[in-house]
Amino acid sequence: MTDPEDARRVEIKDGDDTVAAAEVSPRPGGTARASLHSASGHVAPGRRADLVDAVVDLPEVQASSRLEATIPLGDGETLDRLRERTEETTSRPAGSTALVDASLPGEKSPRNENPAGPPGGGPAGDQPPGEDNPGA
């Protein structure tokens, strides 16, 4: 459970209806704690994963090294997405919930960044930078 005084609420909506929500708070020692849940009944596929993405992308979570999350037991979509977005992820049942402990990736790189550089680089036969190119 999170402390209501320092918790941030994140909601995923379909129209006017909140279909998934989380309360997230930073904890001492570089840990973020989150409680994720979704509306009862049908929730469109991908919406629970959207909630995980919104939680993991929060600045206070990004600044943390660990994430402790509580999710409904049997919520495979949320658990799968947490495993994709975290490292060393473990989960265990606790009543009607699952407790998830995970490490957050240490080195963050902006999404959609191409590490090879901008598109349209030189042909494959170009020499690596720093080597002399006779005849150039």
N, CA, C and O of each residue as an XYZ file, in Angstrom:
544
protein
N       0.840     -1.171      0.000
C       0.000      0.000      0.000
C       0.887      1.237      0.000
O       1.972      1.241      0.581
N       0.401      2.296     -0.668
C       1.187      3.517     -0.766
C       0.714      4.530      0.261
O      -0.421      4.458      0.733
N       1.582      5.478      0.610
C       1.245      6.548      1.531
C       0.436      7.595      0.770
O       0.945      8.166     -0.194
N      -0.809      7.867      1.170
C      -1.657      8.783      0.413
C      -1.103     10.198      0.331
O      -1.460     10.939     -0.585
N      -0.243     10.590      1.260
C       0.276     11.954      1.243
C       1.272     12.205      0.118
O       1.349     13.322     -0.394
N       2.032     11.197     -0.274
C       3.017     11.416     -1.329
C       2.743     10.565     -2.565
O       3.608     10.443     -3.433
N       1.565      9.984     -2.654
C       1.229      9.129     -3.790
C       0.737      9.953     -4.977
O       0.106     10.998     -4.817
N       1.041      9.461     -6.149
C       0.540     10.048     -7.381
C      -0.400      9.031     -8.008
O      -0.086      7.841     -8.042
N      -1.542      9.478     -8.501
C      -2.508      8.592     -9.144
C      -2.361      8.711    -10.648
O      -2.281      9.809    -11.200
N      -2.326      7.556    -11.300
C      -2.254      7.473    -12.753
C      -3.498      6.737    -13.217
O      -3.852      5.701    -12.653
N      -4.162      7.257    -14.232
C      -5.372      6.621    -14.743
C      -5.278      6.407    -16.246
O      -4.729      7.235    -16.973
N      -5.818      5.291    -16.695
C      -5.969      5.004    -18.114
C      -7.467      5.019    -18.381
O      -8.229      4.317    -17.717
N      -7.884      5.819    -19.351
C      -9.306      5.977    -19.625
C      -9.662      5.496    -21.019
O      -8.864      5.584    -21.952
N     -10.878      4.987    -21.137
C     -11.522      4.742    -22.417
C     -12.732      5.661    -22.427
O     -13.733      5.387    -21.766
N     -12.637      6.748    -23.175
C     -13.689      7.754    -23.124
C     -13.687      8.408    -21.757
O     -12.659      8.909    -21.300
N     -14.851      8.401    -21.099
C     -14.959      8.992    -19.765
C     -14.707      7.985    -18.660
O     -14.636      8.362    -17.490
N     -14.570      6.703    -19.007
C     -14.436      5.640    -18.004
C     -12.973      5.337    -17.697
O     -12.167      5.143    -18.607
N     -12.638      5.297    -16.411
C     -11.309      4.871    -15.989
C     -11.298      3.343    -16.014
O     -12.065      2.702    -15.296
N     -10.420      2.758    -16.846
C     -10.367      1.298    -16.970
C      -9.208      0.688    -16.205
O      -9.209     -0.512    -15.928
N      -8.216      1.503    -15.858
C      -7.073      1.014    -15.087
C      -6.478      2.213    -14.353
O      -6.473      3.333    -14.864
N      -5.977      1.955    -13.146
C      -5.415      3.042    -12.351
C      -4.307      2.500    -11.460
O      -4.226      1.301    -11.193
N      -3.465      3.404    -11.011
C      -2.376      3.034    -10.098
C      -2.105      4.189     -9.152
O      -2.278      5.358     -9.497
N      -1.682      3.837     -7.965
C      -1.154      4.802     -7.007
C       0.331      4.501     -6.865
O       0.728      3.364     -6.609
N       1.133      5.524     -7.032
C       2.589      5.344     -7.049
C       3.224      6.319     -6.070
O       2.855      7.492     -6.020
N       4.179      5.825     -5.295
C       4.897      6.720     -4.386
C       6.354      6.302     -4.276
O       6.674      5.113     -4.283
N       7.236      7.297     -4.173
C       8.642      6.991     -3.943
C       8.832      6.596     -2.484
O       8.148      7.112     -1.601
N       9.755      5.689     -2.237
C      10.066      5.227     -0.886
C      11.542      5.479     -0.637
O      12.303      5.654     -1.588
N      11.961      5.501      0.610
C      13.383      5.682      0.909
C      14.220      4.545      0.313
O      13.733      3.429      0.131
N      15.457      4.840      0.020
C      16.379      3.819     -0.462
C      16.286      3.547     -1.951
O      16.752      2.505     -2.411
N      15.694      4.457     -2.719
C      15.649      4.275     -4.165
C      14.602      3.296     -4.645
O      14.772      2.680     -5.697
N      13.525      3.139     -3.899
C      12.457      2.215     -4.274
C      11.191      3.003     -4.569
O      10.863      3.956     -3.862
N      10.486      2.604     -5.610
C       9.159      3.138     -5.897
C       8.155      2.034     -5.603
O       8.404      0.864     -5.893
N       7.036      2.407     -5.034
C       5.999      1.434     -4.710
C       4.752      1.798     -5.500
O       4.376      2.968     -5.570
N       4.105      0.786     -6.101
C       2.918      1.026     -6.913
C       1.862     -0.031     -6.651
O       2.168     -1.204     -6.438
N       0.622      0.408     -6.672
C      -0.518     -0.486     -6.571
C      -1.329     -0.296     -7.841
O      -1.907      0.768     -8.063
N      -1.373     -1.341     -8.684
C      -2.049     -1.263     -9.975
C      -3.325     -2.097     -9.940
O      -3.336     -3.201     -9.397
N      -4.385     -1.573    -10.514
C      -5.637     -2.310    -10.584
C      -6.434     -1.846    -11.804
O      -6.188     -0.768    -12.345
N      -7.381     -2.662    -12.223
C      -8.206     -2.311    -13.367
C      -9.673     -2.475    -12.993
O     -10.019     -3.109    -11.996
N     -10.519     -1.884    -13.822
C     -11.957     -1.953    -13.595
C     -12.431     -3.395    -13.714
O     -11.853     -4.195    -14.449
N     -13.488     -3.709    -12.983
C     -14.040     -5.057    -13.118
C     -14.766     -5.144    -14.456
O     -15.198     -4.136    -15.015
N     -14.888     -6.351    -14.945
C     -15.487     -6.551    -16.254
C     -14.428     -6.519    -17.341
O     -13.232     -6.635    -17.074
N     -14.894     -6.359    -18.572
C     -13.981     -6.390    -19.716
C     -13.155     -5.104    -19.806
O     -13.695     -4.000    -19.747
N     -11.858     -5.266    -19.948
C     -10.944     -4.159    -20.218
C     -10.247     -4.502    -21.524
O      -9.684     -5.588    -21.666
N     -10.283     -3.585    -22.471
C      -9.706     -3.832    -23.796
C      -8.251     -4.266    -23.678
O      -7.506     -3.724    -22.862
N      -7.842     -5.239    -24.488
C      -6.440     -5.676    -24.462
C      -5.499     -4.496    -24.696
O      -5.759     -3.625    -25.526
N      -4.412     -4.490    -23.951
C      -3.406     -3.448    -24.091
C      -3.546     -2.306    -23.101
O      -2.588     -1.566    -22.875
N      -4.722     -2.148    -22.507
C      -4.932     -1.030    -21.588
C      -4.170     -1.238    -20.275
O      -3.653     -0.280    -19.701
N      -4.100     -2.488    -19.800
C      -3.324     -2.756    -18.577
C      -1.833     -2.542    -18.844
O      -1.113     -2.031    -17.985
N      -1.376     -2.930    -20.024
C       0.022     -2.695    -20.401
C       0.290     -1.195    -20.500
O       1.374     -0.736    -20.138
N      -0.694     -0.422    -20.990
C      -0.547      1.036    -21.038
C      -0.346      1.606    -19.634
O       0.437      2.536    -19.440
N      -1.059      1.043    -18.661
C      -0.913      1.500    -17.280
C       0.503      1.231    -16.774
O       1.112      2.096    -16.143
N       1.024      0.045    -17.045
C       2.393     -0.274    -16.622
C       3.367      0.718    -17.248
O       4.251      1.235    -16.565
N       3.208      0.985    -18.538
C       4.098      1.938    -19.205
C       4.013      3.315    -18.552
O       5.038      3.956    -18.322
N       2.788      3.776    -18.250
C       2.625      5.082    -17.624
C       3.298      5.128    -16.252
O       3.908      6.134    -15.889
N       3.186      4.046    -15.498
C       3.807      3.993    -14.166
C       5.326      3.985    -14.285
O       6.002      4.775    -13.625
N       5.863      3.113    -15.110
C       7.320      2.980    -15.221
C       7.948      4.256    -15.794
O       9.109      4.553    -15.510
N       7.193      5.007    -16.594
C       7.730      6.229    -17.196
C       7.621      7.461    -16.298
O       8.108      8.529    -16.671
N       6.994      7.340    -15.122
C       6.924      8.476    -14.201
C       8.326      8.879    -13.752
O       9.173      8.009    -13.547
N       8.588     10.168    -13.596
C       9.927     10.617    -13.175
C      10.381      9.993    -11.860
O      11.548      9.624    -11.727
N       9.479      9.869    -10.887
C       9.883      9.305     -9.602
C      10.206      7.825     -9.701
O      11.011      7.319     -8.919
N       9.602      7.125    -10.638
C       9.940      5.711    -10.857
C      11.247      5.627    -11.636
O      12.102      4.800    -11.319
N      11.410      6.463    -12.639
C      12.652      6.478    -13.413
C      13.850      6.799    -12.530
O      14.954      6.320    -12.792
N      13.652      7.598    -11.490
C      14.748      7.963    -10.583
C      15.042      6.863     -9.568
O      16.018      6.955     -8.824
N      14.219      5.835     -9.529
C      14.386      4.742     -8.566
C      15.169      3.591     -9.186
O      15.270      3.472    -10.407
N      15.720      2.748     -8.317
C      16.433      1.566     -8.807
C      15.597      0.303     -8.657
O      15.879     -0.707     -9.301
N      14.553      0.353     -7.799
C      13.691     -0.818     -7.561
C      12.232     -0.409     -7.655
O      11.864      0.740     -7.408
N      11.412     -1.389     -8.021
C       9.969     -1.194     -8.061
C       9.312     -2.325     -7.290
O       9.579     -3.500     -7.541
N       8.448     -1.960     -6.347
C       7.628     -2.922     -5.630
C       6.193     -2.644     -6.059
O       5.675     -1.551     -5.827
N       5.547     -3.628     -6.684
C       4.203     -3.416     -7.202
C       3.248     -4.466     -6.667
O       3.624     -5.612     -6.419
N       2.011     -4.047     -6.498
C       0.926     -4.938     -6.132
C      -0.048     -4.943     -7.300
O      -0.504     -3.888     -7.741
N      -0.369     -6.144     -7.803
C      -1.296     -6.265     -8.920
C      -2.313     -7.364     -8.588
O      -2.048     -8.207     -7.730
N      -3.460     -7.364     -9.249
C      -4.426     -8.437     -9.000
C      -3.840     -9.797     -9.391
O      -3.197     -9.928    -10.433
N      -4.063    -10.786     -8.563
C      -3.595    -12.136     -8.857
C      -4.263    -12.613    -10.145
O      -5.478    -12.488    -10.296
N      -3.489    -13.149    -11.058
C      -4.018    -13.644    -12.321
C      -4.033    -12.624    -13.442
O      -4.473    -12.939    -14.548
N      -3.563    -11.405    -13.188
C      -3.527    -10.375    -14.229
C      -2.268    -10.563    -15.071
O      -1.251     -9.904    -14.853
N      -2.358    -11.469    -16.028
C      -1.209    -11.830    -16.851
C      -0.683    -10.689    -17.700
O       0.530    -10.567    -17.873
N      -1.563     -9.847    -18.236
C      -1.118     -8.752    -19.092
C      -0.238     -7.766    -18.313
O       0.809     -7.338    -18.801
N      -0.669     -7.417    -17.114
C       0.117     -6.496    -16.294
C       1.446     -7.121    -15.894
O       2.489     -6.472    -15.980
N       1.416     -8.367    -15.460
C       2.649     -9.039    -15.042
C       3.618     -9.177    -16.215
O       4.815     -8.933    -16.062
N       3.108     -9.567    -17.380
C       3.981     -9.703    -18.557
C       4.639     -8.374    -18.907
O       5.831     -8.332    -19.211
N       3.864     -7.281    -18.865
C       4.428     -5.982    -19.216
C       5.444     -5.517    -18.174
O       6.459     -4.915    -18.521
N       5.174     -5.795    -16.904
C       6.167     -5.466    -15.873
C       7.464     -6.219    -16.124
O       8.548     -5.658    -15.965
N       7.363     -7.475    -16.512
C       8.570     -8.261    -16.806
C       9.319     -7.711    -18.009
O      10.548     -7.770    -18.049
N       8.599     -7.176    -18.993
C       9.246     -6.589    -20.173
C       9.966     -5.290    -19.828
O      11.022     -5.002    -20.393
N       9.409     -4.505    -18.909
C       9.940     -3.175    -18.611
C      10.917     -3.136    -17.449
O      11.518     -2.095    -17.182
N      11.087     -4.278    -16.739
C      11.979     -4.308    -15.587
C      12.962     -5.462    -15.717
O      12.903     -6.242    -16.668
N      13.851     -5.556    -14.764
C      14.852     -6.625    -14.742
C      14.753     -7.369    -13.410
O      14.246     -6.831    -12.426
N      15.238     -8.598    -13.391
C      15.259     -9.400    -12.162
C      13.902     -9.375    -11.470
O      13.811     -9.138    -10.265
N      12.855     -9.622    -12.242
C      11.486     -9.529    -11.749
C      11.060    -10.824    -11.084
O      11.190    -11.904    -11.660
N      10.549    -10.707     -9.861
C       9.999    -11.859     -9.155
C       8.587    -11.503     -8.715
O       8.275    -10.340     -8.459
N       7.737    -12.525     -8.631
C       6.380    -12.294     -8.152
C       5.980    -13.443     -7.242
O       6.479    -14.562     -7.360
N       5.060    -13.133     -6.327
C       4.558    -14.152     -5.420
C       3.131    -13.788     -5.040
O       2.797    -12.608     -4.928
N       2.287    -14.798     -4.842
C       0.902    -14.508     -4.468
C       0.810    -14.044     -3.023
O       1.599    -14.450     -2.169
N      -0.165    -13.191     -2.770
C      -0.456    -12.730     -1.413
C      -1.955    -12.449     -1.362
O      -2.400    -11.347     -1.686
N      -2.717    -13.442     -0.959
C      -4.170    -13.307     -0.946
C      -4.701    -13.187     -2.369
O      -4.425    -14.041     -3.211
N      -5.459    -12.130     -2.639
C      -6.033    -11.935     -3.975
C      -5.133    -11.080     -4.862
O      -5.536    -10.672     -5.951
N      -3.912    -10.808     -4.395
C      -2.978    -10.002     -5.170
C      -1.676    -10.755     -5.408
O      -1.422    -11.803     -4.814
N      -0.874    -10.201     -6.279
C       0.485    -10.686     -6.494
C       1.426     -9.536     -6.143
O       1.187     -8.389     -6.521
N       2.479     -9.850     -5.429
C       3.503     -8.869     -5.091
C       4.649     -9.041     -6.077
O       5.170    -10.143     -6.252
N       5.029     -7.966     -6.707
C       6.079     -7.998     -7.722
C       7.237     -7.140     -7.238
O       7.045     -5.981     -6.871
N       8.431     -7.703     -7.237
C       9.656     -6.979     -6.904
C      10.541     -7.005     -8.137
O      10.724     -8.055     -8.753
N      11.091     -5.852     -8.497
C      11.892     -5.797     -9.714
C      12.939     -4.701     -9.628
O      12.793     -3.733     -8.882
N      13.987     -4.872    -10.397
C      14.992     -3.825    -10.584
C      14.604     -3.039    -11.825
O      14.116     -3.595    -12.808
N      14.831     -1.744    -11.756
C      14.574     -0.900    -12.918
C      15.866     -0.759    -13.697
O      16.940     -0.657    -13.104
N      15.777     -0.752    -15.022
C      16.999     -0.627    -15.821
C      17.779      0.612    -15.423
O      17.212      1.691    -15.249
N      19.094      0.443    -15.281
C      19.938      1.541    -14.815
C      20.203      2.606    -15.843
O      20.187      3.792    -15.515
N      20.444      2.222    -17.071
C      20.774      3.197    -18.091
C      19.564      3.410    -18.960
O      19.112      2.494    -19.647
N      19.038      4.611    -18.934
C      17.844      4.929    -19.689
C      18.259      5.579    -20.996
O      19.119      6.460    -21.012
N      17.656      5.153    -22.080
C      17.877      5.825    -23.353
C      16.525      6.240    -23.888
O      15.547      5.511    -23.725
N      16.450      7.401    -24.528
C      15.169      7.866    -25.046
C      14.584      6.861    -26.027
O      15.307      6.214    -26.786
N      13.280      6.744    -25.997
C      12.607      5.828    -26.922
C      12.787      6.305    -28.349
O      12.928      7.503    -28.599
N      12.783      5.380    -29.273
C      12.864      5.642    -30.707
C      14.176      6.292    -31.120
O      14.261      6.874    -32.202
N      15.183      6.205    -30.290
C      16.482      6.753    -30.655
C      17.247      5.688    -31.417
O      17.298      4.535    -30.990
N      17.835      6.059    -32.530
C      18.594      5.135    -33.354
C      20.065      5.240    -32.965
O      20.706      6.248    -33.261
N      20.624      4.197    -32.295
C      22.010      4.288    -31.853
C      23.003      4.336    -33.003
O      24.155      4.715    -32.792
N      22.597      3.964    -34.210
C      23.497      3.972    -35.356
C      23.603      5.358    -35.970
O      24.384      5.557    -36.901
N      22.842      6.313    -35.476
C      22.888      7.657    -36.018
C      21.684      7.934    -36.890
O      20.763      7.120    -36.965
N      21.688      9.082    -37.550
C      20.543      9.470    -38.360
C      20.399      8.583    -39.585
O      21.387      8.016    -40.053
N      19.173      8.451    -40.121
C      18.990      7.652    -41.326
C      19.731      8.284    -42.481
O      19.992      9.487    -42.488
N      20.064      7.473    -43.447
C      20.724      7.968    -44.640
C      22.210      8.149    -44.472
O      22.814      8.967    -45.166
N      22.826      7.393    -43.554
C      24.271      7.448    -43.382
C      24.962      6.999    -44.657
O      24.298      6.632    -45.626
N      26.246      7.023    -44.667
C      27.008      6.671    -45.858
C      26.810      5.231    -46.273
O      26.252      4.440    -45.513
N      27.261      4.871    -47.476
C      27.144      3.501    -47.955
C      27.908      2.527    -47.059
O      28.801      2.924    -46.311
N      27.550      1.276    -47.144
C      28.135      0.252    -46.286
C      29.639      0.135    -46.467
O      30.328     -0.328    -45.558
N      30.168      0.541    -47.616
C      31.597      0.408    -47.877
C      32.430      1.557    -47.356
O      33.652      1.531    -47.503
N      31.820      2.569    -46.751
C      32.585      3.706    -46.224
C      33.544      3.251    -45.151
O      33.291      2.284    -44.433
N      34.662      3.975    -45.054
C      35.629      3.676    -44.029
C      35.158      4.227    -42.697
O      34.445      5.230    -42.672
N      35.535      3.602    -41.584
C      35.157      4.130    -40.268
C      35.725      5.501    -40.050
O      36.763      5.828    -40.626
N      35.086      6.321    -39.238
C      35.604      7.670    -38.953
C      36.990      7.580    -38.344
O      37.306      6.656    -37.594
N      37.813      8.571    -38.689
C      39.141      8.648    -38.105
C      40.216      8.000    -38.966
O      41.405      8.232    -38.744
N      39.820      7.197    -39.939
C      40.824      6.615    -40.828
C      41.009      7.532    -42.032
O      40.055      8.118    -42.542
N      42.267      7.641    -42.473
C      42.513      8.454    -43.649
C      41.924      7.794    -44.866
O      41.959      6.571    -45.003
N      41.392      8.590    -45.733
C      40.798      8.066    -46.969
C      41.581      8.624    -48.123
O      41.307      9.733    -48.580
N      42.578      7.860    -48.617
C      43.394      8.392    -49.710
C      42.529      8.644    -50.933
O      41.631      7.865    -51.255
N      42.813      9.729    -51.593
C      42.104     10.059    -52.808
C      40.813     10.797    -52.533
O      40.029     11.028    -53.454
N      40.572     11.174    -51.290
C      39.332     11.911    -51.012
C      39.585     13.373    -51.141
O      38.673     14.177    -50.948
